[in-house]
Amino acid sequence: SSQIDLIPEHVNSIKSWMQAQGIYIKEISINETIGPLDTNNPGKIVNYFASLEKAKINSAARACWEEPSANNISSCINYSLDGLLNAIDKKPRPSWWTYKAYSDLKGTLYNLTPTLSFDGLASYDTAYNSFTLLIGNKAHAGQNLTIRLTNLHNINNLISTDKVEVSLQKIPNQVDGSSLNEIVTIGKIIYPVINGELVIEGIGSVSSGDAYIIKILPIQTDVCASFTYTDWSTCTNSTQTRTITSSLPAGCTGGSPVLSQTCQAINSVVC
């Protein structure tokens, strides 16, 4: 494990030591995080975020360092939000987009099981019925990424069919500290969900230091606008019923089909 991965262990160790000394505190804050070699590395920044969340601290501050290729000017004093913005044009760097992606994790927060190469966080937002993952490559080389999520059927309303829509965006690692006008949109893919398990493959090799935003949404279906029915049933208790044989557009759900109507039975007389 790297020193970043050991943050939870270090926090638990100091908590245990303080408790043994009769020292009780309400909050723990880390006043400087993210070292000089990682300050513009999205994958490593995600690794920090995940470790800090696992440590259950109350707050953490980003450290500032000398700017890359900027005559030793410190990001503490050049109005760059501690290096989140490019020192020259003041536009967002990949690190800024990584912080934004972290702040966009709304709702219930989940820790992911890390590997030697990847770490990250996830959240489920009930307001938008979406599940979002923030994944970073913390290794020093490109790695293939496969994500396995289980028990998704326990999240209400996320799995309305046996498939979900997965959108992929990438925050590239730019070691020169240059600005990034927008994150890279890769596209949307429909994946099957089998017994509550979703396996996201096909992302390919993730370069060292890259981070990915992966959003999972239920399949959006059209509302049915027209229907074809069976014939009305015999009038029984002043009611006739019928069933739907087809609907449009294809694959639609819902709508306002008319499946019953009142009726009056006609009595026939046989002579």
Disulfide bonds with the S-S distance in Angstrom:
Cys64-Cys76 1.73
Cys224-Cys252 1.99
Cys235-Cys263 1.96
